[in-house]
Amino acid sequence: MFGAGLYFDGSFFALIADGVPYFTVVRSNKADCLSAGSGLFKPFGTCEMSCYEVPADVLEDQDQLKTWAQKAVVATMIKAGARKRTPIRVRK
């Protein structure tokens, strides 16, 4: 499916497929990707993941890359928080 996954503090925030880096995206950082013309990661053509390609100009600018990476880490944590469910309590 992809070549490598990047993790921060145990959370998956990016992947590299065929030498192209993709960052995890949620509503808070999706606009950056869309305005930069980033492509959505589609490993099998129709299957989509919530990861967008990191544009070349971002890769070439260390400060901008750091900002995008930080936003991807936050996106991952938002997603992880959304997946957590309140435990079901059983009354006796």
C-alpha positions in Angstrom: 0.0 0.0 0.0 2.8 2.5 0.9 6.5 2.5 1.6 6.9 4.1 5.0 4.8 5.5 7.8 5.9 8.4 10.0 5.0 8.5 13.6 5.1 11.1 16.4 4.7 10.0 20.0 3.1 6.7 18.7 0.7 8.4 16.4 0.8 7.9 12.6 0.8 11.4 10.9 2.4 10.8 7.5 3.3 8.3 4.9 5.6 8.0 2.0 4.5 6.2 -1.2 6.6 5.9 -4.3 8.9 8.6 -2.9 6.0 11.1 -2.4 5.2 12.3 1.2 1.6 12.6 2.3 0.4 14.2 5.6 -2.7 13.3 7.6 -5.5 15.9 7.1 -8.6 16.9 9.0 -10.8 20.0 8.6 -8.3 22.3 10.3 -5.5 21.7 7.7 -7.4 20.5 4.7 -7.7 24.0 3.3 -3.9 24.4 3.2 -3.7 21.2 1.0 -6.5 22.1 -1.3 -5.2 25.7 -1.9 -1.8 24.3 -2.6 -3.2 21.8 -5.2 -2.2 18.8 -3.2 -3.5 15.4 -4.3 -5.4 13.0 -2.1 -3.6 9.7 -1.4 -5.4 6.9 -3.4 -3.5 3.7 -3.0 -5.7 1.6 -5.3 -7.3 4.3 -7.5 -10.7 4.3 -5.8 -9.7 3.8 -2.2 -9.1 7.1 -0.5 -7.2 7.9 2.7 -7.3 11.2 4.6 -3.7 12.0 3.6 -2.7 14.7 1.1 0.5 15.1 -0.9 3.0 17.5 0.5 3.7 20.0 -2.3 7.3 20.5 -3.6 7.5 24.1 -2.5 6.6 23.1 1.0 9.3 20.4 1.0 11.8 23.0 -0.1 11.0 25.4 2.7 12.1 24.1 6.1 9.8 26.5 8.1 6.8 25.8 6.0 7.4 22.0 6.1 7.7 22.2 9.9 4.3 24.0 10.1 2.7 21.5 7.8 4.1 18.6 9.8 2.9 20.1 13.1 -0.6 20.5 11.6 -0.5 16.9 10.5 0.4 15.7 14.0 -2.5 17.8 15.4 -4.8 16.3 12.8 -3.8 12.8 13.9 -4.4 13.6 17.5 -7.9 15.0 16.6 -8.7 11.8 14.8 -7.5 9.7 17.6 -9.6 11.7 20.0 -12.7 11.3 17.8 -12.2 7.5 17.8 -12.1 7.2 21.6 -15.4 6.2 23.0 -16.7 6.5 26.5 -16.6 3.1 28.2 -19.9 1.4 28.6 -20.8 1.1 32.3 -22.6 -2.0 33.4 -25.0 -1.4 36.3 -25.4 -4.0 38.9 
